[in-house]
Amino acid sequence: MRLEARVDHALCGADEAGSGNEDKEARTSEPETKTARTPRRKSIDADATPATLASRSRLDLLKRVRERALATERSAFDLRLVAKFVCESIAWRHRATLEGLYDCGIGNLPSRIDALHPSEVALFLLDCALAANVMVGEDDATEQPSYLLTAAEHYLSTPTLSTHS
């Protein structure tokens, strides 16, 4: 039995068995075709907040910048941009250590980065990682300065921390 015929048989049998009404119109061998209704879909952005739309736009820009950056070698521009981001992200107590190392005064570290040679920018990034292990708070006085010790092991023959009692 063909599928269409099975559907007709099932529909007719269900109607006749359940209705008890003899005056119903006789079913034809062809099933009734309903007009196909095109579902209305909301635009993806219909319910998006301004922040969501801005994030999508920025993600698209990031993808395009990254694609272009992949095609070029890293440059002084890249190093300086990363250094400024790291500088802005570092905690204030560690930033003070860096401002002391670079003798630039409070809040002037990002502008100092622009004047650095690329090898100096790389050193600045290293300093950022190491400065995070210099200032010790009351709660972390027993923690070992892992980045500082790793760099000391790499650059110095016998890395040691002086202990003052």
Steps between C-alpha positions, in 0.01 A plus 500: 500500500636842407578752771232743378243223508601401853464859617156523335392173651617605845328837473173361366494214747566728794233749394237237433571299810506796734231730364182298466381764258382348174448835327873574468628546154663196354873514494678499172794278427726808499587648841409861549796718442543794727664803363856510614541769758833670502604546856588854584841515654620787704818659395788369707560854619135579576539435872870581528604766746726785391781336698451171314501677164814694594669178615417329171638794306818502707543125461470540125765775508727282717472215249588729209795658685625158610477364146710790371743475795555131430629594157768731639793464738471636854622856530585771751137612470382157620742498792402850610128422477541187714723689745239775544228240558714322759587832662132594533415154633765479770399564862583845641756369752692326221465802272673709766797263482516546123468879527798492736704283262426727205523823701197642328274621780155387601267437206759567230598143421281452187643813335852379581436180301475698175859620538645151558694307236342158418763315705424735790128430460574128525698569819208709629268202448743283694510765772118491518504127564776531760357810673196294597732312739669797667248670729383267775173542687422369847301207362763384250825543695567124497434452126804443283559752218474240223555727199785683665669177608459346153660807338775502762573136427518579129712816522705451817729213584373455857161658565440577864262711699645681795303442816473778753380408846 
